[in-house]
Amino acid sequence: MKLPAFLKKQTVTQAALIIAIISFISKFFGFFREVLVAKYFGATGQTDAFLVALIIPSLILGLFSGGFATLIIPFYLEKKAQSQEAARRFVNSVFMVWGTIFIILSILIFIFAPFCVRIIAYGFKGETFSLAVSLTRYLIISGLFTVLTGMFTGLLQAEKQFFFPIFVTFIGNIGLVLSLFFLHRYLGIHSWTLGQIFCWGFAFFSMLFILYWRFKFFHSISYNQIDWPEIKKFALLLLPLVISGGLSVLNQIIDKTIASSLDAGSIAALNFATRIWQVPFSLLAVPIATAVFPSFSELALHGTSRKEYETRLNRTLSYVFYLTIPSTVYLFFLSEPIVKLFFERGAFDVKATALTSFVLKMYVLGLFAHSISPILARAFYSFKNTKTPLIISAICISLNIILNILLSRLLGAPGIALATSIVMTIDIILYRHYLRKYVSFFSTSLNLDIIKILLSSVPIGIICYFSLPFLKNIPTASFSGFFSLASRISAVCLLSLLPFLILSRLFDLEPYILLKSYMLNLIKKFMRQ
């Protein structure tokens, strides 16, 4: 039987582009969702109650989701190398055991919901507290769907099926927006609850159906067939990933705690700046890291030439640098007009723009490190080493606390952002040191590519810097002002992109050649239709 197009396997390049494109579209729906929430519920006690209720199951159950999606890939591929039946038995065992554990955790959250709310939001009282407790109990099912969907996503990615998981999650997000839009009059805040449950429920049942129908999983599940030694091995490797996720959350809390002792608006500046710099990170780096991980796992599993693994790793890093270095230059020099474009209206005044743009500049200094860190972490995971990334995370969080305290006293909120960039750079240095046990990277060719990319990006910085007067004194409160500034920023970016591409061609950069070839092929296919 011929497979539908959405179930066909994708190459690494196709997967990265698919993830990036759908993620980009999802950003707009996410923004629209925030607009609807602000319009219908505002900055009120019920909105606070919902956000706290969403955190609790997400924090407890969601810690497992990313680890599952990552770790299931090398385990599954190892079992599949033995036989497809062995792979199915392992997946069925993981689903039975961990599904049972997550259900038990969900029941405990349901029972101790009041206690959990008091820990997260100790200031809640009266109706707000009661609403947060009830919403927490409703949203437990969403948290359960989320963690199991993480496992299903990893399995599909191991089969080089990248489009389907992200597409059904995207459809779920559309359902969430529609629930808010059409049902808020009748259900109030529970229209958000229903949409959240639908979002992850749709993704869960869609992936479950495909795994059952297409890949024949879960046809026979029984506790009698469980391979307990393998489950124990999986759990021991999963635990460091869960702790790493917890440390990441802790790191964010520490940033906000220290920022709370600074001038008013410091936490908001960190939050708004993060929303901007994470756009290139989520659209460029994350898709590549996600797409290459199954290939890395296969190379590590089959014991193929380490030279081939190193070549692929260095090539991947070259592509990431080619995309993130010019993005860094753009965000650094155009930080103020970009922040103004998105946020400067109403209570967000000129002073807030200046502070947020300064924070953004400090954050983007570490954008390259943020971008390659998940790739290097996945290199460890492909060799089933989850302990070393955990140790590196613990070291970096400790350094982050120290630098946060020191630099925040000197620079305020921008000092916290600078501390993050410094720590992420140290993170990459540590990864490089410990990864030498398995593979070497930052080869001579990669270092030469980085120098060429830096030189190619110089005109971007020059053009952006001298274009700043062209982008000043444009009010963004009105639509015409917003459109005018957006048009000018776009014109500056396009103008500066031209010399970057010309120098990329002169330097014969491989990422440029690949992207150019891929885009030309897409245009040819489009013209033939």
N, C-alpha and C positions, 0 to 999 in steps of 0.2 A: 504494500500500500504506500502510495506517495505521501510523504509528510507535508503538512502545511508549511508555508514559508517561515512562519514564526517559530517553528520547531527545528529548523535546520541549524547545524552548527555554524558558529562564527569564528573567523580568524581573530587573532589578537587585535589587529588594527580595526577590523569591523566592530569588535566588541567594545573597544575603547571609544570609538565614535558614537556607537549606539548609546552607551552609558552617558557620554557627555551631552549628546543632543537631548535625550529624554530628561536628564538632570536639569539641563538649561530650561526646558519647558516647565518642569516641575517647580523651578524657582518662581516663575510667574504665578502659578497656582498657589504656591505657598504664600506669596505676597498678597494675593487676592483673599486667601483665607484669613490672614491677619487683618486685612481691611474689614472683612465681614464681622470678625470677632470684635474689633474695636467699635464698629458701628452698632452692633446689636447688644453687646454686653458691656462695652466700655471698660474703664479702669475701676471696676467695682469689686465688692466682696465675693460675688459669685464667680467672677473671672479668676480671682486669686484662689478660690476654693478649687476650681477645676484644674488650674495649673499645678497646684500642690497634689491633687488627686492623681494627676497624670504622671507626676514624678515618681510616686511610690512604687507602683508595679513596674514602671519602666526602669527604675533604679535597681530593684531587686531581681526581676526576671530579665531585664534588658542587658544586664552585665554578661549573661550567657550567650546572647544572640550573636554578637560579633565574633566571639570565640568559636561558637559552633560553626558559623558560616566559613570561617577560616580553616579550622582544624579538620573538619570533616573531609576536606578535599584531599590532602595527602593520604589519610587513612583509607578513604574510599578507593583512590587510585591504586594503592598498594594491594588491597583485597581484589580489585578488578583484574590486576595483573595475574593473580592466581586463577581466578575464574569469576564469571559474572554471578554465579550462584553464591560464591563466598562473599562477594560484595553486597549482594542483597541480604544475606543472613546478617552481616555486620550492621547494615543500615537498619534492618528491622529490630535488631537487638538494642541499638542506640535509641531508636524511637520509643520502644517499649519502656526501657529503664528510665531514660531521662524525661520522657513524657510523664511517667508516673511521679518522678521527683518534682517536676514543675507543677503538676496538679496539686500535690501535697503542699508545696510552697504557696500556691494560690489560695488554698483553703486556710493556711495559717495567716496570710495577709488579710483575708476576709474576716477572720476572727479577731485579729489584733489591729484592725484598721484604725480604731480610735487612738491606740498607742502610737502607731506609725505617724498619724497626722500630728499628734502632740510633739513628736520629735522633730519633724520637718518644719512645722509651723506652730511654734509654741505660743504665738500671740493670738491665734484664732480662738474666738469665743462665740457662744450662742449659736445663731443660725448659720453663720459662716463655718463654724467647726462642724456642725451637724451635716451641712451640705457637703463639706470636704470628705467626711467619713462615708456618706452614702455614694458619692461619686467614685471614691476609691474602690468601693466594692463592685460598682458597675464596670469600672475600667480594668478590673483584674482579667477579664476574658480577653480584652485587647492586648494586655501584656503577655498572656499565654500564647495567643496567636502570633505575636511578634517574635518570641523566642523560637517557636517551632518553624516559623517562616524563615528565620535565619538559617536553620539547618537545611531546609528544602532549597534555599537559594544556593548554598554551598554545593549541594549535590548536583543541581542543574548546571552550575558553573564548571564543575568537574567534568561534565559532559559537553562542555563548550556551548552551553545554552545560556547566553547572556541576555538576550533580548526579552525572553518571556518573563523572568522574575522581575525585572525593572519595569516592564510594561504593565503587568497586573498590579504592581504597587502604585504605579502612576494612575491607573484607572480607579484604584481604591481612593487615592487622594482627590480625584475629581468627585467621587461619591461623597466624600467628606464635605467638600465645598457646596455641593448640591443640597446636602442635608441641612447645612447651616442656612442656605439661601431660602429653601422652601419650607422648612419645618420650624424655624425659630419662633414663628408666631404661635404655633400650637404646643411646642415642647419646651420652649425657652432654652436654658442652658443644656438641657438633655438632648437637643438637636445636635450639639457638639459631641456629646457622649455617643449617641447613635452613629454619627458619622465616623467617629474614631473606631468604633467596633466594626463597622462595615468595612472601613479602609483595610484593616489587617485581617478581618474575616474573609473578605473577598480574595486577598492575596493567598491566605492559607489554603482555602478550599480549591482555588484554581491550581496552585502548585501541587497539592495533594492529588488532584485528579490526574494531572499530567504524569506525575511520578508513578501513580498506580496503573494508568492506562498505557503509557508509552514505555516506561522503564520497568514495569512489573514489580514495583516495590509494594510492600505491605499486604501481599496476597496471603501470606501465612505468618501471622505474628503470635508468638506464644512464649511465656516465660521459660518453658522447658527447652527452647531452642537457643537460649541466650548464651553467648560465649563470654562468661564472666571475666576471664583473664584479659580479654581484649577490651572489655568495658572498663576494667580497672586501669589499664594502660591509657585509654582515651581520657579517663577522668583525671589521671595524674598530670597529663599534658594540658588538659583544659584549665586546670586550677590556676596556673600562672597567668593565662590569658584573662581569666575572670578577675584576678587580683590587679593585673595591669589596667583593666577597664575601671576598676574601683579607684586606682591611683590617679587615673586621668580625671575622673570626676572630682576626686579630692583636690587635685591641682587647680581645677577651675574654682572650687570653693575657696581655696587659699587666696587666689588672685582677687576674688571679690571681697574676702574678709579684710585683706590689707588695703584694698582700694576704698573700703568703707571708712577708713580712718583719714582719708585725704579730703580734698575740697569737694563740695557738692557737685554732682555730675560726673565724677570720676568713673564710677561703675558703668554709667550710661555710655560714656565715651569709649570705654573698653568694649562694651557690647556692640555699639554701632560700628566701630572700626573693624571688629571681628567679622561682622556680617559682610563687609566689603572685601577684606582680603581672603575670606574663605570662598568667594566666588571662583577665582581662578584655581584655587586649591581643589574644590569639589568638582569643577568642570574639566580640569586638565590632569591633575595628579591622581586623584582617586580612581577615575576610569582606567588609567593605565595600570595602576597597582592591582586593581581588581582583575583586569583582563590577562595580565601576564602570570598571575599566581598559579593557575592550573598547569601552564607550560613549565614553570619552574619546578613544580611538584613532580611532574613526569620526568624531567631531566634528573632530579635528585633521586627519584625512585629507581630508574633504570640504570643508574650508575654510568650514564654516557660520559663521554669525555668532559672533564671539568673545564677544558678549554672552550667547549661549546656553551656550557653554562655561563662562564665568564664573559664570553662574547655577547651572549644575549643580555646579560645583566648590564654590561657597559653600554650596549646599544640602547637599552631601555632608559638608562640614566641620561644618555645623550639627548634622547627625545624630550625627556622631562625638563632638562636644562634649557633646551631650545624654546620651550613654551613658557617656562617660569621666569627666566632672566629678563626677557623683554616685558613680561607682565609686571615684574618688580619695578623696572624703570618707569613704566607708565604710572603705576600706583604711587610711587615715591614722588615724582615730580607733579603729578596731577591730583595729589591727595585732596587739596583744599577744594578745587572746583568739583571733584567727584562727590565729596562729602556734602558740599553745598547743594549739588543737584538732587541728591537723594533725600536729604534730611532737613535742610535749612528752610523751615517754615513754621509758623506758630510759635510754640515755646522754645523751639530749637533755634537759637539766635546766632549771631556772628561769633560770639565768644565760644559757644558750643562747637561751632564749625572749626574754629582754630584749634581747640583742644583735641577734638576727634581726629582732625587731619594730622596733627603731630603724633598722636597715638598710632594712627595708621602707618605713618612713615617708619616708626620703630618696629611695628609688626612685620612689614614687608621685607625688612632686612633679613629676616629668617624664612622668607617664603620658600626659597630653594630647599632649605633643610626640612621644613614641614612637608614639602612635596616628595622628597626622596626617602624620608623616614619610613612611611608605610611599605615602600618597595623593599627596603633593606630588612624590615621586620619580617616580611613575607618570605624573604630568602632564608631566614632562620627557620621559619615555620615549615618551609618545604623540606628541610632536613629533620623535621619533628623536634626542633629545639625551641621550646617555649620559655625556658628558664632564663636564658641570657637576655632576651628582650625585657623580661621582668626586672632583672638586676639593673639593666641600663635605665629603665624607667624610674626605679627607686633612687638611683644616684642622681638623675636629672631633676627629680622632684625636690630632693634635698637641696640641690644647688639653686633651684628656682626660688625656694623659700628665702634663702640667704640673699640672693641677688634682688628679689622683690623688695625686701626690707631696705637694703642699701640704696638701690637705684630710685625707689619711690621717694626717698628722702631728698634726693638730688633733683629729680625731674617730675615727681608726682606720678600721675597715671601713665604718661609716656615711659617712665622708668620701668613700670611693670611690663609693658609691651617689649621694651628693649631687653629686659631680663629673659623673657620668653624666647626671643630671637637668639640670644647668646646661648641659652641652655639647649635649644634645638640644634645649634651648630655643634656644641659639645656632644650631643646625642649622636650626630653623624660620625664624629671622630671616633667615638666608642664603638659604634657599629662597624666601622671600617677595621678597627683593631681586632675585634673578636670574630669578625666574619672571615678573617684570613685563614682560620682553621679549615674552612670549607672552600671558599673561592676568594680570588683577589679581584678588586675592581679599582676604579680610578686609574685605569691603564694609561700609557703614554698617549694613545690615540684619543681617549676620552678627555684627558687634560688638555690636549691640543684643541679638541672640539670646543671645550669650555672657553678657552682663550678666544677662539674665532667668534663664538656666540657673544662674548662680552664686547669684542671690537665691533661686531655688527650692531650691537645695541646702543653704542655710543651716540649715533645720530638721533636715536629716539629721545635720549636724555636732552641733547642740545635743542632739538626742535620743541620739545615739551617745555623746557625752561624758558625759551624766548617767546613762547606762545602764551605764557601766563597773563601778561597784560590784556591780551585779546579775550581772556576768560573771566576778567574781573568786572565787578559792578553790574552784574546781571541779576535782578531779583527773580527768585524762583517760586514765589507764592502763587503767581498766576500761571495758567497753562502756557501762555505765549512766552513768558520768561523761562519756564522749564524747558519748553521746546527749543528756544533759542540757545540756551546753554548746552543742552544735549547735542544739538546740531554742531555747535562749535567744538565741543570735546571730540565728537566723532570725526570731524574734519581734521583736527590736529592728529588724532590717532592714525587716520588713513594716510595723511601726509608723511608722518614719521615712519609708517610701516614700509613705505616704498624703498627708501635706502636700506632698511634692514633686509628686505628680500633681495635687493640687488647684491649686497655684500654676502648674503648667504649663498647666492649663486656663484659669486666670484671665489668664495672660500670652499666651494664644493661641499657644503655641509650635507651629510646624509639625511638628517631629518627633513631638511628643505626639499631634497630630491624626492623622498618618499611621499611627503604630503602633496607636493606638486603633482606627482604621477597619479596619486589616488584621486585628487580633485579633478584632474583632466579626464580620468576614466569615468568618474561620476557624470561629468558634463557630457561626455560622448554617449553614455547610456541614456541620459535624459533626452539628448537630441534625437536619438534613434526611435524613441517612443512616440 
